[in-house]
């Protein structure tokens, strides 16, 4: 790691969030990341969904090492990234030092 690379979270950076004001309009609110430090260690469950398949129990029982399971996605298609069962982003599967990883390519806006 070079001296120019970031080494972690910059607590002096600012985080922008949207809030509904008294007049009902959305307003940008800027907060220091230090104000959010209490939630930095809160565990969350992150899931990367490569695809889904539906099959009967008898077909499931016939699966063995080396079996191929056809998913509902095509090769190269974006995968869904969920945080605590909520879709937050889409991304691509990458190989990092002989391990699979995920690169986020698109942040999904929350629907309210």
ABEGO torsion letter per residue (X at the ends): XBAABBAEBBAABBBBBBBBBAAGBBBBBBBBAAAAAAAAABBBBBBBBAEBBBBBAAAAAABBBGBBBBBABBBGBBBBBBBGGBBABBBBBBBBGGBBBBBBABBBBBBX
